[in-house]
Amino acid sequence: MSIQPVVRLPREVRMDQILDAATDEFRSLGFENTSMSRIAKRAGIVEGSIYRYFIDKADLLTKVIERWYVGMLADYAKQLALIDGTRSRLRYMIWRHLKTVHAEPELCRLMFNKVRSSAHYRGTSVYRLNSQYTSRTLDIIREGISAGELRNDLNLSLIRDLIYGGVEHQIWSYLRNEGEFDPDKTADSIVDMVVNGAGKRSNVIDQLQDIESRMAHLVRIRGNAVLGKSS
């Protein structure tokens, strides 16, 4: 009887295999109920092999979220390249964010409750990726300012906080399994408030001159009507 040789997969392939299994387990069971032995079984490896690539379960979760973000950022770049106009681009970013939360509530819970709440969060790749993620939104705002569609006196960090803070307030009940939300309607409401509030203001003097011109026109019309009657 011949002995089958042991096939050693490249490191990247094995890591992806483990991350795929971990993603499925975390998505189905959450962090506390997921065990390294279950992940190993799903990946088709012995449990000890996981520790050659990941420090512990928390490190594995962080890497799962990191890979998730990388995929989202790549897809955002691809889709945004097909969309024109500040409003449409901003609406896509907000809508896609909401849609992701709606489709992946457990991964979002883990991101908020485990990864982001960690004392080491700011030193992780997830933090840097999240900064890139929100920076895409700020890039759209900057493009709108350059195109003359938005005011040039906007506080960009405040706009970012309004958008993503507003999103988080809308989704918390859903993530606690206490409610529902509509990604389309919510995205429309948020983008309406942002764009209407950040839109370019007309010059006050121009407004006054326009009002004066309209009033003068009405006076001329009335004066002509009066003259026509008296004649």
C-alpha positions as CSV (number, residue, x, y, z in Angstrom):
1,M,0.0,0.0,0.0
2,S,1.5,3.3,-1.1
3,I,1.6,6.3,1.2
4,Q,0.1,9.4,-0.2
5,P,2.5,12.4,0.0
6,V,1.5,15.3,2.3
7,V,0.5,18.3,0.1
8,R,1.7,21.6,1.6
9,L,-0.4,24.5,0.3
10,P,1.2,27.9,-0.2
11,R,0.9,30.1,2.9
12,E,-1.5,32.5,1.3
13,V,-3.8,29.7,0.1
14,R,-3.9,28.1,3.6
15,M,-4.6,31.5,5.2
16,D,-7.5,32.1,2.8
17,Q,-8.8,28.7,3.6
18,I,-8.7,29.4,7.3
19,L,-10.2,32.9,6.9
20,D,-13.1,31.5,4.7
21,A,-13.9,29.0,7.4
22,A,-13.6,31.6,10.2
23,T,-15.8,34.0,8.4
24,D,-18.6,31.4,8.0
25,E,-18.3,30.4,11.7
26,F,-18.3,34.0,13.0
27,R,-21.2,34.9,10.7
28,S,-23.2,32.0,12.0
29,L,-22.3,31.8,15.7
30,G,-20.8,35.1,16.7
31,F,-17.5,35.5,18.5
32,E,-18.2,33.8,21.8
33,N,-19.7,30.7,20.4
34,T,-17.1,30.2,17.7
35,S,-14.2,27.9,18.6
36,M,-10.9,27.4,17.0
37,S,-11.6,23.6,16.7
38,R,-14.8,24.3,14.7
39,I,-12.9,26.6,12.4
40,A,-10.2,24.0,11.9
41,K,-12.8,21.3,11.2
42,R,-14.5,23.5,8.6
43,A,-11.1,24.3,7.0
44,G,-10.1,20.7,7.0
45,I,-7.0,21.1,9.1
46,V,-5.9,20.3,12.7
47,E,-6.5,23.0,15.2
48,G,-2.8,23.6,15.9
49,S,-2.2,24.6,12.3
50,I,-4.3,27.8,12.8
51,Y,-1.7,29.1,15.3
52,R,1.0,29.0,12.6
53,Y,-0.8,31.9,11.0
54,F,-2.9,33.6,13.7
55,I,-2.1,34.5,17.3
56,D,-5.5,33.7,18.7
57,K,-9.2,33.9,18.0
58,A,-9.3,37.7,18.4
59,D,-6.4,38.1,15.9
60,L,-8.3,35.8,13.5
61,L,-11.4,37.9,13.8
62,T,-9.4,41.1,13.1
63,K,-8.0,39.5,10.0
64,V,-11.5,38.4,8.9
65,I,-12.7,42.0,9.2
66,E,-9.6,43.3,7.5
67,R,-10.1,41.1,4.5
68,W,-13.8,42.1,4.4
69,Y,-12.8,45.8,4.3
70,V,-10.2,45.2,1.5
71,G,-12.9,43.6,-0.6
72,M,-15.4,46.4,0.0
73,L,-12.9,49.1,-0.8
74,A,-11.9,47.4,-4.1
75,D,-15.6,47.1,-5.1
76,Y,-16.3,50.7,-4.2
77,A,-13.5,51.9,-6.4
78,K,-14.8,49.8,-9.3
79,Q,-18.4,51.0,-8.9
80,L,-17.6,54.7,-8.3
81,A,-15.6,54.8,-11.5
82,L,-19.0,54.2,-13.3
83,I,-20.9,56.9,-11.4
84,D,-20.9,60.7,-12.3
85,G,-22.0,63.6,-10.2
86,T,-21.5,64.4,-6.5
87,R,-25.0,63.6,-5.4
88,S,-25.1,60.2,-7.2
89,R,-21.6,59.2,-5.9
90,L,-22.3,60.2,-2.4
91,R,-25.6,58.4,-2.5
92,Y,-23.9,55.3,-3.7
93,M,-21.4,55.4,-0.8
94,I,-24.1,55.8,1.8
95,W,-26.4,53.3,0.3
96,R,-23.7,50.7,-0.1
97,H,-22.7,51.1,3.5
98,L,-26.3,50.6,4.7
99,K,-26.8,47.7,2.3
100,T,-23.7,46.0,3.7
101,V,-24.9,46.4,7.3
102,H,-28.3,45.0,6.2
103,A,-26.8,42.0,4.5
104,E,-24.0,41.3,7.1
105,P,-25.4,42.2,10.5
106,E,-23.2,39.7,12.4
107,L,-20.0,40.8,10.9
108,C,-21.0,44.4,11.6
109,R,-21.7,43.6,15.2
110,L,-18.3,42.0,15.5
111,M,-16.7,45.0,14.0
112,F,-18.4,47.4,16.4
113,N,-18.4,45.3,19.5
114,K,-15.2,43.4,19.3
115,V,-12.7,44.9,16.9
116,R,-13.5,48.6,17.2
117,S,-13.9,48.5,21.0
118,S,-10.5,46.9,21.4
119,A,-7.8,48.9,23.2
120,H,-5.5,48.1,20.3
121,Y,-7.9,49.1,17.6
122,R,-6.0,52.2,16.4
123,G,-2.9,50.1,15.8
124,T,-4.7,47.6,13.6
125,S,-5.0,47.4,9.8
126,V,-8.7,47.6,10.2
127,Y,-8.5,51.1,11.7
128,R,-6.4,52.2,8.7
129,L,-8.8,50.6,6.3
130,N,-11.7,52.2,8.0
131,S,-10.0,55.5,7.6
132,Q,-9.6,54.8,3.9
133,Y,-13.2,53.8,3.7
134,T,-14.5,57.1,5.2
135,S,-11.9,59.1,3.2
136,R,-13.6,57.9,0.0
137,T,-16.7,59.9,1.1
138,L,-14.6,63.0,1.9
139,D,-13.0,62.7,-1.6
140,I,-16.5,62.9,-3.1
141,I,-17.2,66.0,-1.0
142,R,-14.0,67.6,-2.1
143,E,-14.8,66.8,-5.8
144,G,-18.2,68.4,-5.3
145,I,-16.5,71.6,-3.9
146,S,-14.1,71.7,-6.8
147,A,-16.9,71.3,-9.3
148,G,-18.8,74.1,-7.7
149,E,-21.7,71.9,-6.6
150,L,-21.0,72.3,-2.8
151,R,-19.8,75.2,-0.7
152,N,-16.1,75.7,-0.2
153,D,-16.5,76.5,3.5
154,L,-17.5,73.1,4.7
155,N,-16.0,71.4,7.7
156,L,-15.1,68.0,6.1
157,S,-14.6,66.1,9.4
158,L,-18.0,67.3,10.6
159,I,-19.7,66.2,7.3
160,R,-18.1,62.8,7.7
161,D,-19.3,62.5,11.3
162,L,-22.8,63.6,10.3
163,I,-23.0,60.9,7.6
164,Y,-21.5,58.0,9.5
165,G,-22.9,59.1,12.9
166,G,-26.3,59.3,11.3
167,V,-25.9,55.9,9.7
168,E,-24.9,54.3,13.0
169,H,-27.9,55.8,14.8
170,Q,-30.2,54.4,12.1
171,I,-28.7,50.9,12.2
172,W,-28.3,50.2,16.0
173,S,-31.9,48.9,16.6
174,Y,-31.4,46.6,13.6
175,L,-28.1,45.3,14.9
176,R,-29.7,44.7,18.3
177,N,-32.5,42.7,16.5
178,E,-35.0,45.3,17.7
179,G,-36.1,46.8,14.4
180,E,-35.7,47.1,10.6
181,F,-34.5,49.8,8.2
182,D,-34.7,50.4,4.5
183,P,-31.3,51.0,2.9
184,D,-32.7,52.8,-0.1
185,K,-35.0,55.2,1.8
186,T,-32.4,55.8,4.5
187,A,-29.7,56.6,2.0
188,D,-32.0,59.0,0.1
189,S,-32.9,60.8,3.4
190,I,-29.2,61.2,4.5
191,V,-27.9,62.3,1.1
192,D,-30.8,64.9,0.8
193,M,-29.9,66.4,4.2
194,V,-26.2,66.5,3.4
195,V,-26.4,67.9,-0.1
196,N,-29.2,70.4,0.6
197,G,-27.3,71.6,3.7
198,A,-23.9,71.7,1.9
199,G,-25.1,73.0,-1.4
200,K,-23.8,76.3,-2.7
201,R,-25.6,79.3,-1.3
202,S,-26.7,82.1,-3.7
203,N,-25.1,85.4,-3.1
204,V,-27.4,87.5,-0.9
205,I,-26.8,90.6,-3.0
206,D,-27.8,88.7,-6.1
207,Q,-30.9,87.5,-4.4
208,L,-31.9,91.0,-3.4
209,Q,-31.2,92.3,-6.9
210,D,-33.4,89.6,-8.3
211,I,-36.2,90.5,-5.9
212,E,-35.8,94.2,-6.8
213,S,-35.9,93.4,-10.5
214,R,-39.1,91.3,-10.1
215,M,-40.8,94.0,-8.1
216,A,-39.9,96.6,-10.7
217,H,-41.3,94.4,-13.4
218,L,-44.5,93.9,-11.5
219,V,-44.8,97.7,-11.0
220,R,-44.3,98.3,-14.8
221,I,-47.0,95.7,-15.6
222,R,-49.5,97.3,-13.2
223,G,-48.6,100.8,-14.4
224,N,-49.2,99.7,-18.0
225,A,-52.5,98.1,-17.1
226,V,-53.7,101.3,-15.3
227,L,-52.7,103.5,-18.3
228,G,-54.5,101.1,-20.6
229,K,-57.7,101.4,-18.6
230,S,-57.6,105.2,-18.4
231,S,-57.1,105.5,-22.1
